[in-house]
């Protein structure tokens, strides 16, 4: 859900079988969380923004693959 109070779920079904890097950046560009997935097998990825050290604010979630980058914004609320 967007906005969220903690956990986000990423749909990686468009990247099945591909190598991707998922990252989350603050609105100031600070890297909060990053994970490389050599071959996407699980089509859903759960990330806790609070565990990543995020406070309330706006974040950009990016998925980088050989085909380019997909980025979406998510709002974390108290």
VENZIMO-V657677 format. One record per residue. RES is the residue in three letters. D_FIRST is the distance of its C-alpha to the first C-alpha in Angstrom with 2 decimals. Layout:
((RES	D_FIRST) (RES	D_FIRST))
//
This chain:
((UNK	0.00) (UNK	3.76) (UNK	5.78) (UNK	5.63) (UNK	8.99) (UNK	9.73) (UNK	8.51) (UNK	6.81) (UNK	7.95) (UNK	10.22) (UNK	12.05) (UNK	15.65) (UNK	17.48) (UNK	19.06) (UNK	20.67) (UNK	22.15) (UNK	25.45) (UNK	25.12) (UNK	25.27) (UNK	22.33) (UNK	21.52) (UNK	17.97) (UNK	17.89) (UNK	15.92) (UNK	17.91) (UNK	17.94) (UNK	18.69) (UNK	22.31) (UNK	22.23) (UNK	22.50) (UNK	21.46) (UNK	19.17) (UNK	18.64) (UNK	20.16) (UNK	20.83) (UNK	23.21) (UNK	22.90) (UNK	26.36) (UNK	25.49) (UNK	22.04) (UNK	22.51) (UNK	19.21) (UNK	16.90) (UNK	13.68) (UNK	13.51) (UNK	11.77) (UNK	12.21) (UNK	12.50) (UNK	12.65) (UNK	14.94) (UNK	17.24) (UNK	17.51) (UNK	18.93) (UNK	16.36) (UNK	16.72) (UNK	14.78) (UNK	14.71) (UNK	13.64) (UNK	13.60) (UNK	14.40) (UNK	13.48) (UNK	16.47) (UNK	17.78) (UNK	21.56) (UNK	23.74) (UNK	27.28) (UNK	26.06) (UNK	24.51) (UNK	21.30) (UNK	17.87) (UNK	15.88) (UNK	12.56) (UNK	11.58) (UNK	8.73) (UNK	9.36) (UNK	10.03) (UNK	11.38) (UNK	14.03))
//
